[in-house]
Amino acid sequence: MISSSFPTNNQGYCGRMAPSPTGYLHVGHVQTFKVASQRARSAQGRLLLRNDDLDRVRCRSIYVDAIVEDLTWLGLNWDGPIITQSSRIDRYRQILAVLHGKGLIFPCHRSRRDVMEAASAPHDGDESQSNDEPLYPVAFRPPIEAPLPPLHTPVTENWRLRVPEGLAVTFNDRCSGMNTKVAGIDFGDFLVWRKDDTPSYQLATVVDDIDFGISEVVRGADLIKSTFRQLLLYRALQMPSPAFFHCPLVRDSRGIRLAKRHDSLSVRALRAEGFKPDDVLNWTR
């Protein structure tokens, strides 16, 4: 058991907003963060702000400043200091070592292209999962009995969590209801650490949500499949998971879901056009 390594949440409801500073916030972000704020305040709980800045190539400090400014302008306030993921690398590395010590991860020398070309099943066609990891072929795994190489510093190879094949992973989403995927069929062994010595989104998110006592995760429906992977990490760490509320995706006038490429619908651009906070918070276009 490693439960003593993690603080427990004794303060009731705790949610979080977790933007990535790779561009300006757009109305899709705002709608999700509005729901997160409403749920936290209605529960008389706390709402934290996390800066998901692990992408060394795309993250920019100018976007961090813009996120803070835009959220403040919208009146979407948070409690406590901003949590910055890039300052928590040592903590993530501790948990990587725990997974290594349990023999639950393995080094992977295959490229994303290798995995995509070898994946036996085509993509399920779900637009919300279009950027999801391809299914990792079982044939690429090292044998379970193979000696596990040590973790080096810095990490110069990818490490994946070995998923329990055939395990049905289920959770009751507070927005969309029951969701089930089967490990090894709907998703495969997934990255927990990258060869550029950076933790994956899955690992960093789980560690943060445990460490900061998050009781409910409110985020977009495009991250539902990530939830199944994260539930396996909670299981591996013998920790209870939070509840989940995946908001419907916000779409433009053509029905295409909003992304950071929609510059004209960024909060920064709408502010410049004269929109008021309530206009953006109550966006219906």
Buried (B, 14 or more C-beta within 10 A) or exposed (E): EBEEBBEEBEEEBBBBBBBBBBBBBBBBBBBBBBBBBBBBBEBEBBBBBBBBBBBEEEBEEEBBEBBBBBBEBBEBEBEEEEBBBBEBBEBBBEBBEBBBEEEBBBBBEBEEEBBEEBBEEEEEEEEBBEEBBBBBBEEBBEEEEEEEEEBEEEBEBBBBBBBEEEBEBEBEBBEBEEBEBBBBBBBBBBBBBBBEBBBBBBBBBBBBBBBBBBBBBBBBBBBBBBBBBBBBBBBBBEBEBBBBBBBBBBEBEEEEBBBBEBEEBBBBBBBEEEBEBEBBBEBEE
